[in-house]
Amino acid sequence: MLQRLTLRNDSLLAQVVPEVGGGLARLDWLRGSEALPLLRPLPDEVDGMPLPGQLACFPLLPWSNRMAPSGFEFEGRRHVPTPNRAGEPCPIHGDGWQQPWQVAAHYDTSLILTLDRCNAQPFSYTAELRYTLAGDALVVELAVRNAGTAALPFGIGLHPWMPDPQGARLQAGAHSVWMAGPDKLPLLRQDIPGHWRFDNPAALPEDGVDNVFDGWHGTARISWPGRGVALEMQADMDYYILYVPPGRDFFCFEPVDHPINAHNLPGYPGLSVLAPGATLRRRCTFRGETL
């Protein structure tokens, strides 16, 4: 049976599945006797091993989203991660999301998970994932430590899945957007088209979007007026990926600290070059609100 570890206070209910990438099975806003999903929940009837894409959220490390199939070059050496999702030629989301995490501590409102990937290549690392309920917020803290023998550029992100895209309104300012080619890797950065601007609350584009937005100020708000609930996100990251597949019952707003395929962009934008033994830390807060 799938292990679901519960965190609960007066405002929030969270469930974590350590075996499935250390991800969240659900995050609900508690309003009286109601539990309103802030993230798309893993159905309760799923007892076997779910796919990470069925979760409410999972961590992204040691990088986010796609990397070119040819890998990347750093300090004169080429590194080629293996493709890790069926039907996808690009290695995607690192590999932390595909590993079972270990429980280091579990309390009523907090949980600490760890991951040992010291034998992985080309990124050898250890990681720690902390979930903490604090009033009306879930605080997620993610740290990755370079356990290898050479410096490499690392990155971190989170991959939340939200419900009810048709009823959602998004507010998340950014400066520009990366347009992608047929391989979904970025080609050029440009001004944000009008129907993709979310400086003020706006409906999600009906024709879909799957792009990384640059120059994010680190705060986003998603409201569902018909459901009477809102979710505010705050992260110490400068980019977000918005994925809205047309005709589906979910969308994704992913806070990340680097653009897609950053390992192959000039200057490795957003990535942190970690010397052996150095650690990168990121934090994201999910805050619920009754409308």
Buried (B, 14 or more C-beta within 10 A) or exposed (E): EBEBBEBBBEBBBBBBBBBBBBBBBBBBBBEEEEBBBBBBBBEEEBEEEBEBEBBBBBBBBBBBBBBBBEBBEBEEEEBBBEBBBEEEEBBBBBBBBBBBBEBEEBEEBBBBBBBBBEEBEBBBBBBBBBBBBBEBBBBBBBBBBBBBEBBBBBBBBBBBBBBBBEEBBBBBBBEBBBEBEEEBBBEEBEEBEEEBBBEEBBEBBEEBBBBBBBEBEBEBBBBBEEBBBBBBBBBEBBBBBBBBEEEEEBBBBBBBBBBBBBBBBEEBBBBBBBEEEEBBEBBBBBBBBBE
